[in-house]
Amino acid sequence: MSTTPTSPLSDSGAQGMPAGPAGQGPVWPREQRNGSALAIVALVLGALAFVFSFIPIVNVMAFVLAIAGVVCALISLVRRMGGKAMAIIGLVLAVIAIVTAVVVNVVVAAAVSSASTAVSKSLETYSAKASAKHTIEYKVSTNGAATVHYWAPDGSSQTDVAADWSKDVTSTGFASALLSVTASDYQNKNAAVSCEIIIDGHSVAKKTGSGSLASALCSATAG
């Protein structure tokens, strides 16, 4: 009488797995298959959260993905449903993503705040300079007749002088100061002229000229 050998895997108690229909091998428990799927989901969510965590603004999504990944990973691990390694990796990635997103957002917020403060200070400084009043003093020296041109808030002006001359004007904000002097006697080879601009008590421009039709031109900016 002959006997047919049986596979050890066909034994319902072998290796803790129930035997399937004849010739089809063991059948994996449905809970283990579902658990592996849940671990894979946790891994994918953790990886996506990790990638998005480095991108400002967009990393808000990282929080959502990371939390979902943590939940899936914990369920898979607590219930021991399979895919333990993937669940652990997904959990670690999700936690790192949350920490990274927080750090990135804090750094970006600090940078934006610093830039905003700098811009605000620049605007305040510009506004203060734009509304500041300045005293401009024009000074001319000459050893003979000369023609003087200078800038004033109401426009440019001209005057003829025969000796040293000075003029005070007041301006507001950013204004150009311009002064020129030209000797009137073109036959005077010994003519000598000079101009100087003083703004708020500080000499900011000074030029000299000599010879026939000697001239000097000074310019500066107040503000």
C-alpha positions in Angstrom: 0.0 0.0 0.0 1.6 3.3 -1.1 1.3 6.7 0.7 1.4 10.2 -0.8 3.9 12.5 0.8 2.6 15.8 2.1 4.3 19.2 2.1 5.1 20.6 5.5 3.5 23.8 4.4 0.2 22.0 3.9 0.0 21.5 7.6 -2.4 24.0 9.0 -0.2 24.5 11.9 3.1 24.8 10.0 4.8 28.1 10.5 1.6 29.7 11.8 0.0 30.0 8.4 -3.3 28.2 7.4 -3.1 25.9 4.4 -4.9 26.9 1.2 -6.8 24.8 -1.2 -5.0 21.7 -2.5 -2.0 22.7 -4.6 -2.2 26.5 -3.9 0.1 26.8 -0.9 -0.4 28.8 2.2 -2.8 31.7 2.5 -1.5 34.9 4.2 -3.9 36.3 6.8 -5.9 39.3 5.5 -4.9 41.4 8.6 -1.2 41.0 7.7 -1.8 42.0 4.1 -3.8 45.1 5.2 -1.2 46.0 7.8 1.6 45.9 5.2 -0.5 48.2 3.0 -1.0 50.6 5.9 2.8 50.6 6.6 3.4 51.4 2.9 1.0 54.4 3.2 2.8 55.6 6.3 6.1 55.4 4.5 4.8 57.3 1.4 3.2 60.0 3.6 6.3 60.4 5.7 8.5 60.7 2.6 6.3 63.3 1.0 6.1 65.3 4.2 9.9 65.2 4.5 10.3 66.6 1.0 7.7 69.4 1.4 9.0 70.4 4.9 11.9 72.3 3.3 9.8 74.5 1.1 8.5 77.7 2.8 4.7 78.2 2.7 4.2 74.9 0.9 5.5 73.1 4.0 2.1 73.7 5.6 1.1 70.6 3.7 4.0 68.8 5.3 2.2 69.0 8.7 -1.0 67.4 7.3 1.0 64.6 5.5 3.2 64.0 8.5 0.3 63.8 11.0 -1.5 61.3 8.7 1.8 59.3 8.3 2.3 59.2 12.1 -1.3 57.9 12.6 -0.9 55.2 10.0 2.5 54.1 11.3 1.3 53.9 14.9 -1.8 51.9 14.0 0.3 49.5 12.0 2.9 49.1 14.8 0.5 48.9 17.7 -1.7 46.2 16.0 1.4 44.4 14.6 -0.2 44.2 11.2 3.0 43.7 9.3 5.5 45.9 7.4 7.2 47.0 10.7 10.3 48.4 9.1 8.3 50.5 6.6 6.1 51.8 9.4 9.1 52.8 11.5 10.8 54.6 8.6 7.5 56.4 7.8 7.1 57.4 11.4 10.7 58.7 11.7 10.4 60.7 8.4 7.1 62.2 9.5 8.5 63.3 12.9 11.6 64.8 11.1 9.3 66.6 8.6 7.3 68.2 11.4 10.5 69.5 13.1 12.0 70.7 9.9 8.9 72.5 8.8 8.7 74.3 12.2 12.4 75.3 11.9 12.0 76.5 8.3 8.9 78.6 9.1 10.6 80.2 12.1 13.7 81.1 10.1 11.6 82.5 7.2 9.4 84.5 9.6 12.5 86.0 11.3 14.0 86.9 7.9 10.7 88.5 6.8 10.4 90.4 10.0 14.0 91.7 9.8 13.5 92.8 6.2 10.3 94.5 7.1 12.0 96.4 9.9 14.9 97.4 7.6 12.5 98.7 5.0 10.5 100.6 7.6 13.6 102.3 8.9 14.7 103.2 5.4 11.3 104.8 4.7 11.5 106.7 8.0 15.0 107.9 7.2 14.0 108.9 3.6 10.9 110.7 4.9 12.9 112.6 7.5 15.5 113.7 4.9 12.7 114.7 2.4 11.1 117.0 5.0 14.3 118.4 6.5 15.2 122.1 6.0 18.6 123.1 4.9 20.5 126.4 4.9 22.6 127.0 1.8 25.2 129.7 1.7 26.7 130.8 -1.6 30.0 132.7 -1.4 31.9 134.4 -4.3 35.2 136.2 -4.3 36.5 138.3 -7.2 39.1 141.0 -7.8 37.0 142.6 -10.4 33.6 142.8 -12.1 31.9 139.4 -12.5 28.6 137.7 -13.2 27.1 135.3 -10.7 24.5 132.6 -11.4 23.0 130.6 -8.5 20.1 128.3 -7.7 17.3 129.3 -5.4 14.1 127.5 -4.4 12.2 129.8 -6.8 14.5 129.1 -9.7 17.9 130.2 -10.9 19.0 133.8 -10.5 21.8 136.1 -11.9 23.5 139.1 -10.4 26.5 141.2 -11.3 29.1 141.9 -8.7 32.3 143.9 -8.4 33.6 142.5 -5.1 33.2 139.6 -2.8 29.5 138.4 -2.6 27.4 136.0 -0.5 23.8 134.8 -0.5 21.8 132.6 1.9 18.9 130.5 0.8 16.7 127.9 2.5 15.6 124.6 0.9 13.5 121.7 2.0 14.3 118.0 1.3 16.6 117.0 -1.5 17.7 120.0 -3.5 20.6 120.9 -5.8 22.9 123.8 -5.0 24.5 125.4 -7.9 26.8 128.5 -8.1 28.9 129.9 -10.9 31.0 133.0 -11.3 32.6 134.4 -14.5 34.9 137.5 -14.7 33.2 140.2 -16.9 36.4 141.9 -18.1 37.8 139.7 -20.7 40.8 141.9 -21.1 41.8 141.5 -17.5 44.4 138.7 -17.7 44.9 139.0 -13.9 41.2 138.2 -13.1 40.7 135.8 -10.3 37.4 134.4 -9.0 36.3 131.6 -6.7 33.0 130.1 -5.6 32.0 128.1 -2.5 28.9 126.4 -1.3 28.2 125.9 2.4 25.3 123.6 3.4 24.2 123.6 7.1 27.5 125.1 8.1 29.7 122.6 6.2 31.7 123.6 3.1 30.7 121.0 0.4 32.1 122.6 -2.8 34.9 125.1 -3.6 36.4 126.0 -7.0 38.7 128.8 -8.3 39.6 130.3 -11.7 42.0 132.9 -13.0 43.0 134.7 -16.3 40.9 136.3 -19.0 37.3 135.4 -18.5 38.2 133.5 -15.4 35.3 131.3 -14.2 34.5 128.8 -11.4 31.5 126.4 -11.0 30.4 124.8 -7.8 27.6 122.3 -7.3 26.3 120.1 -4.4 23.2 118.4 -3.2 21.4 119.2 0.0 19.7 116.3 1.8 
